[in-house]
């Protein structure tokens, strides 16, 4: 999405994830570009941005479902 699209859709924050963000050069350049366009960028900090983080999220959802009795 370009800058105009972000404004049109009122997007001010983006969350980045995926295995490609394990590449530090790509991740840092992408974050700099998005921040330069005025967007707030969220990145993985306590879990990896790849499948390990997805698995962690899935485990969290499953645990919440079990706690609720669903």
PDB file of N, H, CA, C and O in Angstrom:
ATOM      1  N   UNK A   1       0.847  -1.167   0.000  1.00  0.00           N
ATOM      2  CA  UNK A   1       0.000   0.000   0.000  1.00  0.00           C
ATOM      3  C   UNK A   1       0.894   1.231   0.000  1.00  0.00           C
ATOM      4  O   UNK A   1       1.888   1.281   0.723  1.00  0.00           O
ATOM      5  N   UNK A   2       0.552   2.193  -0.784  1.00  0.00           N
ATOM      6  H   UNK A   2      -0.256   2.153  -1.372  1.00  0.00           H
ATOM      7  CA  UNK A   2       1.337   3.415  -0.846  1.00  0.00           C
ATOM      8  C   UNK A   2       0.840   4.425   0.190  1.00  0.00           C
ATOM      9  O   UNK A   2      -0.134   4.185   0.904  1.00  0.00           O
ATOM     10  N   UNK A   3       1.525   5.538   0.247  1.00  0.00           N
ATOM     11  H   UNK A   3       2.316   5.733  -0.333  1.00  0.00           H
ATOM     12  CA  UNK A   3       1.200   6.576   1.233  1.00  0.00           C
ATOM     13  C   UNK A   3      -0.250   7.058   1.087  1.00  0.00           C
ATOM     14  O   UNK A   3      -0.961   7.220   2.079  1.00  0.00           O
ATOM     15  N   UNK A   4      -0.674   7.283  -0.150  1.00  0.00           N
ATOM     16  H   UNK A   4      -0.097   7.152  -0.956  1.00  0.00           H
ATOM     17  CA  UNK A   4      -2.047   7.755  -0.388  1.00  0.00           C
ATOM     18  C   UNK A   4      -3.064   6.711   0.073  1.00  0.00           C
ATOM     19  O   UNK A   4      -4.101   7.053   0.641  1.00  0.00           O
ATOM     20  N   UNK A   5      -2.760   5.441  -0.175  1.00  0.00           N
ATOM     21  H   UNK A   5      -1.917   5.163  -0.636  1.00  0.00           H
ATOM     22  CA  UNK A   5      -3.662   4.370   0.255  1.00  0.00           C
ATOM     23  C   UNK A   5      -3.764   4.301   1.765  1.00  0.00           C
ATOM     24  O   UNK A   5      -4.848   4.097   2.312  1.00  0.00           O
ATOM     25  N   UNK A   6      -2.643   4.470   2.434  1.00  0.00           N
ATOM     26  H   UNK A   6      -1.763   4.636   1.989  1.00  0.00           H
ATOM     27  CA  UNK A   6      -2.647   4.454   3.902  1.00  0.00           C
ATOM     28  C   UNK A   6      -3.495   5.601   4.433  1.00  0.00           C
ATOM     29  O   UNK A   6      -4.286   5.424   5.359  1.00  0.00           O
ATOM     30  N   UNK A   7      -3.327   6.770   3.844  1.00  0.00           N
ATOM     31  H   UNK A   7      -2.684   6.914   3.092  1.00  0.00           H
ATOM     32  CA  UNK A   7      -4.136   7.913   4.292  1.00  0.00           C
ATOM     33  C   UNK A   7      -5.612   7.678   4.007  1.00  0.00           C
ATOM     34  O   UNK A   7      -6.469   7.928   4.855  1.00  0.00           O
ATOM     35  N   UNK A   8      -5.895   7.198   2.810  1.00  0.00           N
ATOM     36  H   UNK A   8      -5.199   6.996   2.122  1.00  0.00           H
ATOM     37  CA  UNK A   8      -7.294   6.970   2.411  1.00  0.00           C
ATOM     38  C   UNK A   8      -7.967   5.979   3.358  1.00  0.00           C
ATOM     39  O   UNK A   8      -9.127   6.163   3.728  1.00  0.00           O
ATOM     40  N   UNK A   9      -7.251   4.939   3.747  1.00  0.00           N
ATOM     41  H   UNK A   9      -6.309   4.789   3.447  1.00  0.00           H
ATOM     42  CA  UNK A   9      -7.803   3.912   4.625  1.00  0.00           C
ATOM     43  C   UNK A   9      -7.623   4.240   6.107  1.00  0.00           C
ATOM     44  O   UNK A   9      -8.020   3.464   6.977  1.00  0.00           O
ATOM     45  N   UNK A  10      -7.028   5.384   6.379  1.00  0.00           N
ATOM     46  H   UNK A  10      -6.705   6.014   5.673  1.00  0.00           H
ATOM     47  CA  UNK A  10      -6.766   5.848   7.748  1.00  0.00           C
ATOM     48  C   UNK A  10      -5.891   4.862   8.528  1.00  0.00           C
ATOM     49  O   UNK A  10      -6.112   4.618   9.714  1.00  0.00           O
ATOM     50  N   UNK A  11      -4.908   4.312   7.848  1.00  0.00           N
ATOM     51  H   UNK A  11      -4.729   4.511   6.884  1.00  0.00           H
ATOM     52  CA  UNK A  11      -3.957   3.393   8.476  1.00  0.00           C
ATOM     53  C   UNK A  11      -2.795   4.214   9.013  1.00  0.00           C
ATOM     54  O   UNK A  11      -2.135   4.936   8.267  1.00  0.00           O
ATOM     55  N   UNK A  12      -2.551   4.096  10.315  1.00  0.00           N
ATOM     56  H   UNK A  12      -3.087   3.508  10.921  1.00  0.00           H
ATOM     57  CA  UNK A  12      -1.442   4.822  10.936  1.00  0.00           C
ATOM     58  C   UNK A  12      -0.422   3.883  11.565  1.00  0.00           C
ATOM     59  O   UNK A  12       0.692   4.293  11.891  1.00  0.00           O
ATOM     60  N   UNK A  13      -0.809   2.620  11.734  1.00  0.00           N
ATOM     61  H   UNK A  13      -1.714   2.288  11.469  1.00  0.00           H
ATOM     62  CA  UNK A  13       0.059   1.636  12.380  1.00  0.00           C
ATOM     63  C   UNK A  13       0.069   0.368  11.539  1.00  0.00           C
ATOM     64  O   UNK A  13      -0.971  -0.091  11.067  1.00  0.00           O
ATOM     65  N   UNK A  14       1.273  -0.194  11.359  1.00  0.00           N
ATOM     66  H   UNK A  14       2.118   0.179  11.742  1.00  0.00           H
ATOM     67  CA  UNK A  14       1.402  -1.469  10.650  1.00  0.00           C
ATOM     68  C   UNK A  14       2.156  -2.449  11.534  1.00  0.00           C
ATOM     69  O   UNK A  14       3.088  -2.066  12.242  1.00  0.00           O
ATOM     70  N   UNK A  15       1.753  -3.707  11.493  1.00  0.00           N
ATOM     71  H   UNK A  15       0.996  -4.018  10.918  1.00  0.00           H
ATOM     72  CA  UNK A  15       2.437  -4.770  12.224  1.00  0.00           C
ATOM     73  C   UNK A  15       3.152  -5.641  11.203  1.00  0.00           C
ATOM     74  O   UNK A  15       2.547  -6.107  10.237  1.00  0.00           O
ATOM     75  N   UNK A  16       4.440  -5.856  11.421  1.00  0.00           N
ATOM     76  H   UNK A  16       4.932  -5.478  12.205  1.00  0.00           H
ATOM     77  CA  UNK A  16       5.239  -6.639  10.492  1.00  0.00           C
ATOM     78  C   UNK A  16       5.510  -8.019  11.061  1.00  0.00           C
ATOM     79  O   UNK A  16       5.840  -8.157  12.239  1.00  0.00           O
ATOM     80  N   UNK A  17       5.374  -9.026  10.239  1.00  0.00           N
ATOM     81  H   UNK A  17       5.106  -8.914   9.282  1.00  0.00           H
ATOM     82  CA  UNK A  17       5.658 -10.387  10.661  1.00  0.00           C
ATOM     83  C   UNK A  17       6.002 -11.231   9.463  1.00  0.00           C
ATOM     84  O   UNK A  17       5.812 -10.812   8.321  1.00  0.00           O
ATOM     85  N   UNK A  18       6.500 -12.406   9.715  1.00  0.00           N
ATOM     86  H   UNK A  18       6.654 -12.746  10.643  1.00  0.00           H
ATOM     87  CA  UNK A  18       6.852 -13.318   8.647  1.00  0.00           C
ATOM     88  C   UNK A  18       8.333 -13.621   8.653  1.00  0.00           C
ATOM     89  O   UNK A  18       9.144 -12.842   9.155  1.00  0.00           O
ATOM     90  N   UNK A  19       8.668 -14.747   8.096  1.00  0.00           N
ATOM     91  H   UNK A  19       8.010 -15.380   7.688  1.00  0.00           H
ATOM     92  CA  UNK A  19      10.052 -15.204   8.094  1.00  0.00           C
ATOM     93  C   UNK A  19      11.024 -14.259   7.416  1.00  0.00           C
ATOM     94  O   UNK A  19      12.196 -14.220   7.789  1.00  0.00           O
ATOM     95  N   UNK A  20      10.566 -13.487   6.420  1.00  0.00           N
ATOM     96  H   UNK A  20       9.614 -13.519   6.117  1.00  0.00           H
ATOM     97  CA  UNK A  20      11.480 -12.574   5.730  1.00  0.00           C
ATOM     98  C   UNK A  20      12.039 -11.516   6.683  1.00  0.00           C
ATOM     99  O   UNK A  20      13.083 -10.925   6.405  1.00  0.00           O
ATOM    100  N   UNK A  21      11.357 -11.274   7.800  1.00  0.00           N
ATOM    101  H   UNK A  21      10.509 -11.754   8.026  1.00  0.00           H
ATOM    102  CA  UNK A  21      11.842 -10.274   8.744  1.00  0.00           C
ATOM    103  C   UNK A  21      12.966 -10.802   9.632  1.00  0.00           C
ATOM    104  O   UNK A  21      13.486 -10.070  10.474  1.00  0.00           O
ATOM    105  N   UNK A  22      13.343 -12.062   9.449  1.00  0.00           N
ATOM    106  H   UNK A  22      12.921 -12.657   8.764  1.00  0.00           H
ATOM    107  CA  UNK A  22      14.547 -12.573  10.109  1.00  0.00           C
ATOM    108  C   UNK A  22      15.795 -11.974   9.446  1.00  0.00           C
ATOM    109  O   UNK A  22      16.879 -11.978  10.029  1.00  0.00           O
ATOM    110  N   UNK A  23      15.627 -11.468   8.236  1.00  0.00           N
ATOM    111  H   UNK A  23      14.746 -11.465   7.763  1.00  0.00           H
ATOM    112  CA  UNK A  23      16.710 -10.778   7.533  1.00  0.00           C
ATOM    113  C   UNK A  23      16.798  -9.365   8.112  1.00  0.00           C
ATOM    114  O   UNK A  23      15.942  -8.522   7.844  1.00  0.00           O
ATOM    115  N   UNK A  24      17.827  -9.117   8.896  1.00  0.00           N
ATOM    116  H   UNK A  24      18.523  -9.802   9.114  1.00  0.00           H
ATOM    117  CA  UNK A  24      17.934  -7.838   9.616  1.00  0.00           C
ATOM    118  C   UNK A  24      18.035  -6.635   8.695  1.00  0.00           C
ATOM    119  O   UNK A  24      17.493  -5.574   9.004  1.00  0.00           O
ATOM    120  N   UNK A  25      18.719  -6.785   7.567  1.00  0.00           N
ATOM    121  H   UNK A  25      19.159  -7.647   7.316  1.00  0.00           H
ATOM    122  CA  UNK A  25      18.836  -5.672   6.620  1.00  0.00           C
ATOM    123  C   UNK A  25      17.472  -5.319   6.052  1.00  0.00           C
ATOM    124  O   UNK A  25      17.089  -4.150   6.023  1.00  0.00           O
ATOM    125  N   UNK A  26      16.741  -6.327   5.603  1.00  0.00           N
ATOM    126  H   UNK A  26      17.052  -7.277   5.627  1.00  0.00           H
ATOM    127  CA  UNK A  26      15.400  -6.097   5.073  1.00  0.00           C
ATOM    128  C   UNK A  26      14.501  -5.478   6.130  1.00  0.00           C
ATOM    129  O   UNK A  26      13.793  -4.509   5.855  1.00  0.00           O
ATOM    130  N   UNK A  27      14.525  -6.029   7.332  1.00  0.00           N
ATOM    131  H   UNK A  27      15.100  -6.816   7.555  1.00  0.00           H
ATOM    132  CA  UNK A  27      13.665  -5.524   8.410  1.00  0.00           C
ATOM    133  C   UNK A  27      13.984  -4.077   8.750  1.00  0.00           C
ATOM    134  O   UNK A  27      13.076  -3.260   8.899  1.00  0.00           O
ATOM    135  N   UNK A  28      15.262  -3.756   8.876  1.00  0.00           N
ATOM    136  H   UNK A  28      16.000  -4.420   8.755  1.00  0.00           H
ATOM    137  CA  UNK A  28      15.623  -2.387   9.263  1.00  0.00           C
ATOM    138  C   UNK A  28      15.286  -1.389   8.165  1.00  0.00           C
ATOM    139  O   UNK A  28      14.818  -0.287   8.450  1.00  0.00           O
ATOM    140  N   UNK A  29      15.520  -1.768   6.909  1.00  0.00           N
ATOM    141  H   UNK A  29      15.900  -2.664   6.677  1.00  0.00           H
ATOM    142  CA  UNK A  29      15.203  -0.868   5.795  1.00  0.00           C
ATOM    143  C   UNK A  29      13.703  -0.658   5.659  1.00  0.00           C
ATOM    144  O   UNK A  29      13.246   0.458   5.412  1.00  0.00           O
ATOM    145  N   UNK A  30      12.940  -1.728   5.819  1.00  0.00           N
ATOM    146  H   UNK A  30      13.311  -2.635   6.020  1.00  0.00           H
ATOM    147  CA  UNK A  30      11.482  -1.620   5.717  1.00  0.00           C
ATOM    148  C   UNK A  30      10.923  -0.756   6.842  1.00  0.00           C
ATOM    149  O   UNK A  30      10.062   0.092   6.610  1.00  0.00           O
ATOM    150  N   UNK A  31      11.413  -0.973   8.055  1.00  0.00           N
ATOM    151  H   UNK A  31      12.112  -1.662   8.243  1.00  0.00           H
ATOM    152  CA  UNK A  31      10.953  -0.151   9.186  1.00  0.00           C
ATOM    153  C   UNK A  31      11.279   1.315   8.963  1.00  0.00           C
ATOM    154  O   UNK A  31      10.443   2.184   9.213  1.00  0.00           O
ATOM    155  N   UNK A  32      12.478   1.593   8.498  1.00  0.00           N
ATOM    156  H   UNK A  32      13.157   0.888   8.295  1.00  0.00           H
ATOM    157  CA  UNK A  32      12.883   2.988   8.246  1.00  0.00           C
ATOM    158  C   UNK A  32      12.003   3.616   7.172  1.00  0.00           C
ATOM    159  O   UNK A  32      11.583   4.765   7.307  1.00  0.00           O
ATOM    160  N   UNK A  33      11.725   2.876   6.117  1.00  0.00           N
ATOM    161  H   UNK A  33      12.066   1.942   6.007  1.00  0.00           H
ATOM    162  CA  UNK A  33      10.883   3.387   5.042  1.00  0.00           C
ATOM    163  C   UNK A  33       9.479   3.703   5.542  1.00  0.00           C
ATOM    164  O   UNK A  33       8.940   4.774   5.260  1.00  0.00           O
ATOM    165  N   UNK A  34       8.890   2.774   6.283  1.00  0.00           N
ATOM    166  H   UNK A  34       9.328   1.905   6.513  1.00  0.00           H
ATOM    167  CA  UNK A  34       7.527   2.981   6.780  1.00  0.00           C
ATOM    168  C   UNK A  34       7.464   4.126   7.788  1.00  0.00           C
ATOM    169  O   UNK A  34       6.541   4.940   7.753  1.00  0.00           O
ATOM    170  N   UNK A  35       8.443   4.185   8.680  1.00  0.00           N
ATOM    171  H   UNK A  35       9.193   3.524   8.708  1.00  0.00           H
ATOM    172  CA  UNK A  35       8.464   5.293   9.650  1.00  0.00           C
ATOM    173  C   UNK A  35       8.651   6.626   8.934  1.00  0.00           C
ATOM    174  O   UNK A  35       8.069   7.637   9.326  1.00  0.00           O
ATOM    175  N   UNK A  36       9.466   6.620   7.883  1.00  0.00           N
ATOM    176  H   UNK A  36       9.939   5.798   7.564  1.00  0.00           H
ATOM    177  CA  UNK A  36       9.661   7.833   7.091  1.00  0.00           C
ATOM    178  C   UNK A  36       8.393   8.313   6.422  1.00  0.00           C
ATOM    179  O   UNK A  36       8.265   9.488   6.078  1.00  0.00           O
ATOM    180  N   UNK A  37       7.469   7.409   6.242  1.00  0.00           N
ATOM    181  H   UNK A  37       7.573   6.455   6.521  1.00  0.00           H
ATOM    182  CA  UNK A  37       6.169   7.762   5.660  1.00  0.00           C
ATOM    183  C   UNK A  37       5.135   8.078   6.730  1.00  0.00           C
ATOM    184  O   UNK A  37       3.946   8.218   6.441  1.00  0.00           O
ATOM    185  N   UNK A  38       5.602   8.189   7.965  1.00  0.00           N
ATOM    186  H   UNK A  38       6.567   8.076   8.200  1.00  0.00           H
ATOM    187  CA  UNK A  38       4.718   8.606   9.048  1.00  0.00           C
ATOM    188  C   UNK A  38       3.922   7.507   9.711  1.00  0.00           C
ATOM    189  O   UNK A  38       2.994   7.786  10.470  1.00  0.00           O
ATOM    190  N   UNK A  39       4.269   6.258   9.440  1.00  0.00           N
ATOM    191  H   UNK A  39       5.024   6.031   8.825  1.00  0.00           H
ATOM    192  CA  UNK A  39       3.535   5.148  10.035  1.00  0.00           C
ATOM    193  C   UNK A  39       4.230   4.655  11.301  1.00  0.00           C
ATOM    194  O   UNK A  39       5.456   4.702  11.406  1.00  0.00           O
ATOM    195  N   UNK A  40       3.447   4.188  12.249  1.00  0.00           N
ATOM    196  H   UNK A  40       2.451   4.149  12.164  1.00  0.00           H
ATOM    197  CA  UNK A  40       3.971   3.522  13.429  1.00  0.00           C
ATOM    198  C   UNK A  40       4.172   2.063  13.054  1.00  0.00           C
ATOM    199  O   UNK A  40       3.278   1.433  12.489  1.00  0.00           O
ATOM    200  N   UNK A  41       5.349   1.525  13.369  1.00  0.00           N
ATOM    201  H   UNK A  41       6.075   2.036  13.828  1.00  0.00           H
ATOM    202  CA  UNK A  41       5.683   0.149  12.979  1.00  0.00           C
ATOM    203  C   UNK A  41       5.794  -0.728  14.216  1.00  0.00           C
ATOM    204  O   UNK A  41       6.529  -0.409  15.151  1.00  0.00           O
ATOM    205  N   UNK A  42       5.064  -1.830  14.216  1.00  0.00           N
ATOM    206  H   UNK A  42       4.467  -2.090  13.457  1.00  0.00           H
ATOM    207  CA  UNK A  42       5.134  -2.817  15.290  1.00  0.00           C
ATOM    208  C   UNK A  42       5.898  -4.029  14.778  1.00  0.00           C
ATOM    209  O   UNK A  42       5.623  -4.526  13.686  1.00  0.00           O
ATOM    210  N   UNK A  43       6.856  -4.501  15.565  1.00  0.00           N
ATOM    211  H   UNK A  43       7.080  -4.097  16.452  1.00  0.00           H
ATOM    212  CA  UNK A  43       7.628  -5.686  15.184  1.00  0.00           C
ATOM    213  C   UNK A  43       7.691  -6.649  16.357  1.00  0.00           C
ATOM    214  O   UNK A  43       7.448  -6.278  17.505  1.00  0.00           O
ATOM    215  N   UNK A  44       8.023  -7.891  16.042  1.00  0.00           N
ATOM    216  H   UNK A  44       8.221  -8.193  15.110  1.00  0.00           H
ATOM    217  CA  UNK A  44       8.147  -8.916  17.076  1.00  0.00           C
ATOM    218  C   UNK A  44       9.308  -8.576  17.998  1.00  0.00           C
ATOM    219  O   UNK A  44      10.382  -8.191  17.537  1.00  0.00           O
ATOM    220  N   UNK A  45       9.090  -8.718  19.298  1.00  0.00           N
ATOM    221  H   UNK A  45       8.217  -9.031  19.672  1.00  0.00           H
ATOM    222  CA  UNK A  45      10.150  -8.434  20.252  1.00  0.00           C
ATOM    223  C   UNK A  45      10.409  -9.609  21.187  1.00  0.00           C
ATOM    224  O   UNK A  45      11.559  -9.869  21.540  1.00  0.00           O
ATOM    225  N   UNK A  46       9.376 -10.313  21.587  1.00  0.00           N
ATOM    226  H   UNK A  46       8.442 -10.102  21.300  1.00  0.00           H
ATOM    227  CA  UNK A  46       9.543 -11.396  22.553  1.00  0.00           C
ATOM    228  C   UNK A  46       9.389 -12.772  21.917  1.00  0.00           C
ATOM    229  O   UNK A  46       9.617 -13.789  22.572  1.00  0.00           O
ATOM    230  N   UNK A  47       9.013 -12.807  20.680  1.00  0.00           N
ATOM    231  H   UNK A  47       8.827 -11.981  20.148  1.00  0.00           H
ATOM    232  CA  UNK A  47       8.874 -14.072  19.946  1.00  0.00           C
ATOM    233  C   UNK A  47       9.377 -13.811  18.532  1.00  0.00           C
ATOM    234  O   UNK A  47       9.349 -12.669  18.073  1.00  0.00           O
ATOM    235  N   UNK A  48       9.829 -14.833  17.842  1.00  0.00           N
ATOM    236  H   UNK A  48       9.852 -15.761  18.214  1.00  0.00           H
ATOM    237  CA  UNK A  48      10.330 -14.623  16.481  1.00  0.00           C
ATOM    238  C   UNK A  48       9.197 -14.241  15.527  1.00  0.00           C
ATOM    239  O   UNK A  48       8.043 -14.602  15.761  1.00  0.00           O
ATOM    240  N   UNK A  49       9.520 -13.509  14.451  1.00  0.00           N
ATOM    241  H   UNK A  49      10.456 -13.215  14.262  1.00  0.00           H
ATOM    242  CA  UNK A  49       8.479 -13.088  13.516  1.00  0.00           C
ATOM    243  C   UNK A  49       8.046 -14.188  12.550  1.00  0.00           C
ATOM    244  O   UNK A  49       7.152 -13.975  11.730  1.00  0.00           O
ATOM    245  N   UNK A  50       8.663 -15.346  12.638  1.00  0.00           N
ATOM    246  H   UNK A  50       9.388 -15.520  13.304  1.00  0.00           H
ATOM    247  CA  UNK A  50       8.356 -16.421  11.688  1.00  0.00           C
ATOM    248  C   UNK A  50       7.412 -17.444  12.308  1.00  0.00           C
ATOM    249  O   UNK A  50       6.608 -17.103  13.176  1.00  0.00           O
ATOM    250  N   UNK A  51       7.505 -18.692  11.869  1.00  0.00           N
ATOM    251  H   UNK A  51       8.158 -18.969  11.164  1.00  0.00           H
ATOM    252  CA  UNK A  51       6.568 -19.738  12.314  1.00  0.00           C
ATOM    253  C   UNK A  51       6.559 -19.943  13.828  1.00  0.00           C
ATOM    254  O   UNK A  51       5.524 -20.295  14.395  1.00  0.00           O
ATOM    255  N   UNK A  52       7.693 -19.728  14.485  1.00  0.00           N
ATOM    256  H   UNK A  52       8.533 -19.443  14.024  1.00  0.00           H
ATOM    257  CA  UNK A  52       7.733 -19.876  15.940  1.00  0.00           C
ATOM    258  C   UNK A  52       6.791 -18.908  16.630  1.00  0.00           C
ATOM    259  O   UNK A  52       6.131 -19.265  17.606  1.00  0.00           O
ATOM    260  N   UNK A  53       6.728 -17.691  16.130  1.00  0.00           N
ATOM    261  H   UNK A  53       7.264 -17.401  15.337  1.00  0.00           H
ATOM    262  CA  UNK A  53       5.811 -16.704  16.688  1.00  0.00           C
ATOM    263  C   UNK A  53       4.365 -17.030  16.389  1.00  0.00           C
ATOM    264  O   UNK A  53       3.486 -16.816  17.224  1.00  0.00           O
ATOM    265  N   UNK A  54       4.115 -17.553  15.183  1.00  0.00           N
ATOM    266  H   UNK A  54       4.829 -17.727  14.505  1.00  0.00           H
ATOM    267  CA  UNK A  54       2.755 -17.954  14.831  1.00  0.00           C
ATOM    268  C   UNK A  54       2.300 -19.086  15.746  1.00  0.00           C
ATOM    269  O   UNK A  54       1.175 -19.081  16.243  1.00  0.00           O
ATOM    270  N   UNK A  55       3.184 -20.055  15.961  1.00  0.00           N
ATOM    271  H   UNK A  55       4.099 -20.059  15.557  1.00  0.00           H
ATOM    272  CA  UNK A  55       2.851 -21.179  16.854  1.00  0.00           C
ATOM    273  C   UNK A  55       2.558 -20.695  18.263  1.00  0.00           C
ATOM    274  O   UNK A  55       1.637 -21.184  18.917  1.00  0.00           O
ATOM    275  N   UNK A  56       3.337 -19.742  18.725  1.00  0.00           N
ATOM    276  H   UNK A  56       4.085 -19.344  18.194  1.00  0.00           H
ATOM    277  CA  UNK A  56       3.110 -19.185  20.053  1.00  0.00           C
ATOM    278  C   UNK A  56       1.739 -18.525  20.127  1.00  0.00           C
ATOM    279  O   UNK A  56       1.019 -18.688  21.112  1.00  0.00           O
ATOM    280  N   UNK A  57       1.380 -17.786  19.093  1.00  0.00           N
ATOM    281  H   UNK A  57       1.965 -17.653  18.293  1.00  0.00           H
ATOM    282  CA  UNK A  57       0.063 -17.156  19.046  1.00  0.00           C
ATOM    283  C   UNK A  57      -1.065 -18.174  19.015  1.00  0.00           C
ATOM    284  O   UNK A  57      -2.097 -17.990  19.661  1.00  0.00           O
ATOM    285  N   UNK A  58      -0.864 -19.245  18.263  1.00  0.00           N
ATOM    286  H   UNK A  58      -0.025 -19.395  17.739  1.00  0.00           H
ATOM    287  CA  UNK A  58      -1.878 -20.290  18.204  1.00  0.00           C
ATOM    288  C   UNK A  58      -2.039 -20.972  19.561  1.00  0.00           C
ATOM    289  O   UNK A  58      -3.155 -21.290  19.973  1.00  0.00           O
ATOM    290  N   UNK A  59      -0.931 -21.194  20.245  1.00  0.00           N
ATOM    291  H   UNK A  59      -0.025 -20.935  19.910  1.00  0.00           H
ATOM    292  CA  UNK A  59      -0.993 -21.812  21.577  1.00  0.00           C
ATOM    293  C   UNK A  59      -1.725 -20.892  22.554  1.00  0.00           C
ATOM    294  O   UNK A  59      -2.488 -21.359  23.400  1.00  0.00           O
ATOM    295  N   UNK A  60      -1.490 -19.586  22.433  1.00  0.00           N
ATOM    296  H   UNK A  60      -0.870 -19.208  21.746  1.00  0.00           H
ATOM    297  CA  UNK A  60      -2.156 -18.619  23.314  1.00  0.00           C
ATOM    298  C   UNK A  60      -3.670 -18.652  23.085  1.00  0.00           C
ATOM    299  O   UNK A  60      -4.447 -18.663  24.040  1.00  0.00           O
ATOM    300  N   UNK A  61      -4.083 -18.668  21.809  1.00  0.00           N
ATOM    301  H   UNK A  61      -3.452 -18.659  21.033  1.00  0.00           H
ATOM    302  CA  UNK A  61      -5.512 -18.708  21.493  1.00  0.00           C
ATOM    303  C   UNK A  61      -6.134 -20.002  22.037  1.00  0.00           C
ATOM    304  O   UNK A  61      -7.222 -19.972  22.612  1.00  0.00           O
ATOM    305  N   UNK A  62      -5.446 -21.134  21.854  1.00  0.00           N
ATOM    306  H   UNK A  62      -4.562 -21.158  21.387  1.00  0.00           H
ATOM    307  CA  UNK A  62      -5.964 -22.411  22.354  1.00  0.00           C
ATOM    308  C   UNK A  62      -6.117 -22.372  23.869  1.00  0.00           C
ATOM    309  O   UNK A  62      -7.116 -22.842  24.412  1.00  0.00           O
ATOM    310  N   UNK A  63      -5.124 -21.811  24.544  1.00  0.00           N
ATOM    311  H   UNK A  63      -4.312 -21.429  24.103  1.00  0.00           H
ATOM    312  CA  UNK A  63      -5.201 -21.722  26.005  1.00  0.00           C
ATOM    313  C   UNK A  63      -6.380 -20.861  26.446  1.00  0.00           C
ATOM    314  O   UNK A  63      -7.078 -21.207  27.399  1.00  0.00           O
ATOM    315  N   UNK A  64      -6.605 -19.749  25.762  1.00  0.00           N
ATOM    316  H   UNK A  64      -6.038 -19.468  24.987  1.00  0.00           H
ATOM    317  CA  UNK A  64      -7.740 -18.871  26.098  1.00  0.00           C
ATOM    318  C   UNK A  64      -9.066 -19.602  25.879  1.00  0.00           C
ATOM    319  O   UNK A  64      -9.989 -19.471  26.683  1.00  0.00           O
ATOM    320  N   UNK A  65      -9.158 -20.367  24.795  1.00  0.00           N
ATOM    321  H   UNK A  65      -8.408 -20.473  24.142  1.00  0.00           H
ATOM    322  CA  UNK A  65     -10.376 -21.119  24.508  1.00  0.00           C
ATOM    323  C   UNK A  65     -10.636 -22.164  25.597  1.00  0.00           C
ATOM    324  O   UNK A  65     -11.775 -22.350  26.023  1.00  0.00           O
ATOM    325  N   UNK A  66      -9.586 -22.837  26.039  1.00  0.00           N
ATOM    326  H   UNK A  66      -8.660 -22.686  25.692  1.00  0.00           H
ATOM    327  CA  UNK A  66      -9.738 -23.836  27.106  1.00  0.00           C
ATOM    328  C   UNK A  66     -10.165 -23.173  28.413  1.00  0.00           C
ATOM    329  O   UNK A  66     -10.992 -23.720  29.142  1.00  0.00           O
ATOM    330  N   UNK A  67      -9.619 -22.019  28.711  1.00  0.00           N
ATOM    331  H   UNK A  67      -8.947 -21.574  28.119  1.00  0.00           H
ATOM    332  CA  UNK A  67      -9.995 -21.307  29.938  1.00  0.00           C
ATOM    333  C   UNK A  67     -11.468 -20.901  29.919  1.00  0.00           C
ATOM    334  O   UNK A  67     -12.127 -20.892  30.958  1.00  0.00           O
ATOM    335  N   UNK A  68     -11.971 -20.572  28.753  1.00  0.00           N
ATOM    336  H   UNK A  68     -11.436 -20.580  27.908  1.00  0.00           H
ATOM    337  CA  UNK A  68     -13.370 -20.153  28.614  1.00  0.00           C
ATOM    338  C   UNK A  68     -14.312 -21.345  28.494  1.00  0.00           C
ATOM    339  O   UNK A  68     -15.532 -21.181  28.529  1.00  0.00           O
ATOM    340  N   UNK A  69     -13.750 -22.549  28.352  1.00  0.00           N
ATOM    341  H   UNK A  69     -12.759 -22.682  28.323  1.00  0.00           H
ATOM    342  CA  UNK A  69     -14.573 -23.748  28.239  1.00  0.00           C
ATOM    343  C   UNK A  69     -15.145 -23.972  26.859  1.00  0.00           C
ATOM    344  O   UNK A  69     -16.139 -24.681  26.707  1.00  0.00           O
ATOM    345  N   UNK A  70     -14.530 -23.377  25.847  1.00  0.00           N
ATOM    346  H   UNK A  70     -13.722 -22.800  25.970  1.00  0.00           H
ATOM    347  CA  UNK A  70     -15.010 -23.545  24.458  1.00  0.00           C
ATOM    348  C   UNK A  70     -14.355 -24.721  23.802  1.00  0.00           C
ATOM    349  O   UNK A  70     -14.634 -25.014  22.640  1.00  0.00           O
TER     350      UNK A  70
END
